[in-house]
Amino acid sequence: MSDLLQRLRGRGWRMTAQRRVIAEVLDGDHVHLTADEVLARATGRLPEISRATVYNTLGELVSLGEVIEVATDGRAKRYDPNAHRPHQHLVCSACGTIRDVHPLGDPLADLPPSERYGFTVATVEVTYRGLCRECRPPDRPVMDPA
């Protein structure tokens, strides 16, 4: 059983056939599908599933905190099921591919107290941007600091 399905069952979430298929489609590492991509994959498994059901279920999963909405650069929102595993995102500026990354260190510690302006910071979101292997020109080397 998938991690997302286990979490939803643990919450006592009513598991209809449609909800189960949507949760199965969203399961996995580095999953960042748009609502239309979820619909297309869910329809392949359960042809009678409706667009409204997919959108409503995604909205409910976000409200429950079981799925994270990821919006990048005006592109369609994507849905990330790794809501309970702290991570950041690496986004390709050309094609929009998103990967989960787990940087070392604490990004909150990098924000000096003088720059917090009295805020009590609850969460930090860092997005790394660049070009993925498929979009990077072959003559452009990978620039990783040593």
HELIX and SHEET records of a PDB file:
HELIX    1   1 ASP A    3  GLY A   10  1                                   8    
HELIX    2   2 ALA A   17  LEU A   26  1                                  10    
HELIX    3   3 ALA A   35  ARG A   45  1                                  11    
HELIX    4   4 ARG A   51  LEU A   64  1                                  14    
HELIX    5   5 PRO A  107  ASP A  110  5                                   4    
HELIX    6   6 PRO A  113  GLU A  115  5                                   3    
SHEET    1   A 3 LEU A  33  THR A  34  0                                        
SHEET    2   A 3 ARG A  78  ASP A  80 -1                                        
SHEET    3   A 3 ILE A  68  VAL A  70 -1                                        
SHEET    1   B 3 ILE A  98  VAL A 101  0                                        
SHEET    2   B 3 GLN A  88  CYS A  92 -1                                        
SHEET    3   B 3 THR A 127  GLY A 130  1                                        
END                                                                             
